[in-house]
């Protein structure tokens, strides 16, 4: 892939190219990485960390400070980061995960840039309860103490919009394509290919890419992996999508429901548990070949779904997607093949046996969303929660009376309702940790309060003549 075109020229930059320097390094040894930086002309290193909302932040250091960076001696002001600390306790440090070291495959070959994902710590390397990456690591460690390793894959859909002359998004979709369309209906084919190329160069194994159902909507699927790697890759995924879109003069958004009357963007999350290289969700002798541990895991997801929603669907707009008629789930049920309930079991068995959790959307903090889903599943296993029988009916076509008759519970109707469920859920509180839980609930209550008090264009149109 050396010297291939990575992104289209834009008015803001020269043509961007990439080479094979972005591939995964073989060694995570500190000294080996420092030597690699010297050999490949890496002059700047981005230490990336995640705020409460799931947005990546970074401190960039020059080559003269690489040794300090690898030794976790770089500090920053945590009081300026959403959900972190107060001004009087603002000093934080960054402890990099050497396994996440990547050299960006584009830019000046004489002054390359690399990055690592970091865990945020307090001074003297003390734990910090507000780090989302650390929160996921805690739940992953709990799963490992029970003998399980979580593998997950996410499908983060996104929209591409045109821009105004001043660079702002004009909410006009880049094309009028539909599901699996080709050029000329799918005008983003070239940009999407370059996104795939960039992700592969950053060590992400891409499986497929295609136009989605709505105009201007797209999906790029990457291979599942261990939970922490999947959450890291999601940050890289969004970074590449947004930057390649920018190079093409487009605005990429992971907003769940940007267009009224069109399908929203989901982030279906496929998940399974392994032990000693074996998928423990699979039992060839059981009904549907689904092991009891998988059924109990599904039971946990169902039990805690209304609380998980606040984290996996974390903004007001998320609940504009979770409405009938647009292929998004609203019913807390599970099924085989059937895509209308909240949880679907794809047909594949053996190593590929998995649960597809269809509720989350790509506005979520991937670390926190995976932590909550895993914690819910583990609770289901520990308490042997029965998920009930699969529901193979198209639940989108059920009337309210039919739903009530079969006792079909539904997801929260809005963010305020979801946050109330989260606040009352001890399993989710334990998964997030006290600091994140309190900060998250407080901020989301304020967000919901602001929304309720605001006056929308729809209200003006409907009621101005009263």
Secondary structure, DSSP 8 states (H G I E B T S, - for coil): -TTEEEE--BTTB--EEE-GGGS--S---HHHHHHHHHHTTEEEEEEEEE-TTS-EEEEEEEGGGHHHHHTT-EEEEGGGSTTS--GGG-EEEEEE-GGG-EE-SBS-TTSEEEEEEEEEEEGGGEE-TT-HHHHHHHHHHHHHHTT-EEEEEEEEEEEEEEE-TTS-EEEEES----TT--TTT-TTHHHHHHHHHHHHHTT--EEEEEE-SSTTEEEEEE--EEHHHHHHHHHHHHHHHHHHHHHTTEEEE--TT-STTS----EEEEEEEEETTEETTB-TTSGGGB-HHHHHHHHHHHHHHHHHHHHHS-STTHHHHSSTTSS---B--EEES-SSSSEEE-S--GGG--EEE----TTS-HHHHHHHHHHHHHHHHHTT----S---S-GGG--HHHHHHTT--B--SSHHHHHHHHHT-HHHHHHH-HHHHHHHHHHHHHHHHHHHH---HHHHHHHTT-
